[in-house]
């Protein structure tokens, strides 16, 4: 019995050491995986809205600026993320929403590459211009640096059916842009003045971001990727592979893991979208100078 006890006393410490060693090796492997260099891919798909939702079931495809900004900040604060790719397929969107995302991109302290696929126009191009490098498909639609302010006006239709608009306001311009009355020359001039100021801000910021004067091409026209490259609106032509290669070069890394940032949708999100869409349909016609996405009628698209 004495010899058996001695053997047990000798074997138990050895087993403990082996188990402890295996635990250390396992933990080191986990740590190594967690610390692997990553490239964050942030989708900007659909019209850019300042609302909190991602487009209702009955709306077109939209993306919230707050969601995009949150992803950008998350990637910027993650030390394992060495570079960011903005995967853009958007016609633009709200003025403030687009500016918010562009401002967030400029605050990133690591390489940001914008990849324009089918379309990266207006507000979406503004966001792309804030990145370190822009790549677009040769046949993509880019540019379209302009501002639009539009609404439905049906005063003539009302007159045809004997419906009159009684104007009661506490300010001379309080009903500016109302669909129930024609714009006066002065009102039209005032709206154009506001649009002009927004357009100038838009152009100036794009020029600053791109470090070149692109005012000549800020006329609202869209350009194919090949034209955009020729005019200096973008830096290169290609797709996902080219965007990854440029990001690796700018980040000075070779081995990487792609991490796509997505907003998870729960059953509660779906139910809230159904109820919000129903509420909007019922209340349609109240405040028609605002669109379904919660942005003003002035948009970058």
Secondary structure, 3 states (H helix, E strand, C coil): CHHHHHHHHHHHHHHHHHHHHHHHHHHHHHHHHHCCCEEEEEEEECEEECCCCCCCCCCCCEEEHHHHHHHHHHHHHCCCEEEEEEEEEECCEEHHHHHHHHHHHHCCCCEEEEEEEEEEECHHHHHHHCCCEEEECCCCEEECCCCEECCCCCHHHHHHCCCCCCCCCCCCCCCCCCCCCCCCHHHHHHHHHHHHHHHHHHHHHHHHHHCCCCHHHCCCCEEEHHHHHHHCCCCEECCHHHHHHHHHHHHCCCCCEEEEECCCCCHHHHHHHHHHHHHHHHHCCCCCCECCCCCECEEEC
